[in-house]
Amino acid sequence: SGSDVCLTLDLKIQKATDKILKQAIASSHDRGFPDANAGALVCIDIEDGGILAASSYPTYNPDDFTGGISTELWEQLTNKDSAYPLTNRVIAGLYPAASTFKAFTSLAGLERGIVQKDTEHTCSGEWFPYEEGKWGQRCWTYPDGHGKLGLEEAINHSCDVFFYNIGRDFYDIWDALPKDAKVDELQDYLRSWGFGSLTGIDIPGELAGRVPDEKWKKATFVDTPEEALWQPGDMSNMCIGQGDILITPLQLAYGFAGIAGKQLVTPHLFN
C-alpha cells in the first residue's frame, strides 16, 4: 500500500456522470447515430478548479491489468472496433468545439469592438461574406433563416450567420495588416481562455488541442500551396467551432467554468 490520497471527486456525481454518459450514447443510437460510440463528461468546481467527476466512454475494468493482461484482452481494448477504451477522452479526446465555441467567439467580438450593443445581422439561411456565390456558407436552419438578430438572440438561437460575420470582420482586420506585421487577434484571444494549450491538470496524458492560424496552415499544407492559404472561411468556420479547431472536453469545461466563476482556475484531482 502507498500513502493515502484524497481526491476532489464527488462519488455521487461521478456515479451520475457515468450513468448519464451511457444514456447519452444509447440515446444517440436511438436517434439514428449508430457511430456515436464514445464521449466524455466532466464537472468542475468553479471556485477552485476541483474535478468533481470525469467520465470517459467506453471504459474498462482496471482489475484486468492486475498481475498482467492476456494478449486476447489487450487486442480487444486496443483495436478500432473497441473505440479505444484506454483513451481518457476527458483530457485526450480531440474534437471540433462546434456551437459551444460561440460563447468564446462572442466574447472575442465584444473585446475587439466588432460586436456592439446594437450590432445586428440578418440571417437568410445562407451567407456570402464578400460577393454572391463566393466563399458561401450556410446556417444550420438552411433553407430557412433566423431573420434579423442581435448578439443575445444569436446566442439563444445559435445562429451560424451572426458568428460567420464575426469571423469575417476578424479576417478583414488581419488581412489589412502588412504581411510582416500580422497579428492573430482572434486566435490570441481564444488562447487566453486556455484553448490550444494544456490546462495543467495534475494527471498525465493531457493533449493541448489546436487553435489554427496562418502559420499552422502553411506548415501543415507545405506540399499543397493552394490549400496552405489562410482564407476567410478558415476564420468564419472557427467562429462556430468548426474547421481545424480541436479542443478537449476538459478545455471546454475549463473555459465555461471561467465564464461562470469570472476567473480561470487550474483543474486538479488532488485535493
C-alpha positions, 0 to 999 in steps of 0.5 A: 500500500502507498500513502493515502490520497484524497481526491476532489471527486464527488462519488455521487456525481461521478456515479451520475456522470457515468450513468448519464454518459451511457444514456447519452450514447444509447440515446444517440443510437436511438436517434439514428447515430449508430457511430456515436460510440464514445464521449466524455463528461466532466464537472468542475468546481468553479471556485477552485478548479476541483474535478468533481467527476470525469467520465470517459466512454467506453471504459474498462475494468482496471482489475484486468491489468492486475498481475498482467493482461492476456494478449486476447484482452489487450487486442480487444481494448486496443483495436478500432472496433473497441473505440479505444477504451484506454483513451481518457477522452476527458483530457485526450479526446480531440474534437471540433468545439462546434456551437459551444465555441460561440460563447468564446467567439462572442466574447472575442467580438465584444473585446475587439469592438466588432460586436456592439450593443446594437450590432445586428445581422440578418440571417437568410439561411445562407451567407456570402461574406464578400460577393454572391456565390463566393466563399458561401456558407450556410446556417444550420436552419438552411433553407430557412433563416433566423431573420434579423438578430442581435448578439443575445438572440444569436446566442439563444438561437445559435445562429451560424450567420451572426458568428460567420460575420464575426469571423469575417470582420476578424479576417478583414482586420488581419488581412489589412495588416502588412504581411510582416506585421500580422497579428492573430487577434482572434486566435490570441484571444481564444488562447487566453481562455486556455484553448490550444494549450494544456490546462495543467491538470495534475494527471498525465496524458493531457493533449493541448488541442489546436487553435489554427492560424496562418502559420499552422496552415502553411506548415501543415499544407507545405506540399499543397500551396493552394490549400496552405492559404489562410482564407476567410472561411478558415476564420468564419468556420472557427467562429462556430467551432468548426474547421481545424479547431480541436479542443478537449472536453476538459478545455471546454469545461475549463473555459465555461467554468471561467465564464461562470466563476469570472476567473480561470482556475487550474483543474486538479484531482488532488485535493 
